[in-house]
Amino acid sequence: SWETLHLSEERGTEINIDRMDNEETLGMAFGAATGDFMRVHVVPELDAYRFAKYASATGIQKAAAAALTKDTIIPAIDDAVKALDSAEVTAEGRCLYINSDLKPVLAQALNRQYGSDNAVSNLLQSYNGLPIAYVPPTRFYTTITLNTGTDKFGFDKGAGATGINFMLIDPKAITQVVKFALPKIFDPDTNQKNDSWLFQYREYHDAFVLDNKAKGVYLHAQPTT
């Protein structure tokens, strides 16, 4: 479960593991539980928070919101590249973050030929030298709301927010700061809540778009529905 601590960017969680006397079994249980929690809860929330911060930052470049089709997605990406080029943003290191729902749209947009291979993949991994990272739509919003944990945990799409089609980002335009990522483990004799091992994890972090490099971030959002 998540809890808000002092700031919206400081988040914590607890995991309880039943009492075990076998250290090897305990280590396996902790590894599985904490690894799964990081993958299922921590990483999606970090992604959603950071993309929302970039998308809502002042001074970034934005396209007119639109739904993308196989006929418009490539021109839209080309416009993003052109916009960064025109702003004299360094080409090296740029990354294209695309809503994973657009995978089939991209596949339909490009004409490619396949041989008689046993396995065929039409997933586009890069475009004109730009590496592509596909982002699940559930963590790709223009703004989000972090839940306090009173009624529910995690995050929700922010009020008035829209989904994001893609973002083209120069890594030198952004910064991600982690003040601390602190894990703690308490044995059953120390844990005052349950007769179990207790794992606590807290991360204090934030993300920013640098004012003088904001033109290195390009947003193409979905229209308001």
Secondary structure, DSSP 8 states (H G I E B T S, - for coil): -EEE-SSTTEEEEEEEEE--S-HHHHHHHHHHHHHHHIIIIIHHHHHHHHHHHHHT-TT-EE-------TTTHHHHHHHHHHHHHHTT---TT-EEEEEGGGHHHHHHHS-----S-SS------EETTEEEEEE-GGG-BS-EEE--SSS--SEEE-TT--BEEEEEE-GGGEEEEEEEEEEEEE-TTT-SSSSEEEEEEEEEEEEEE-GGGGGGEEEEE----
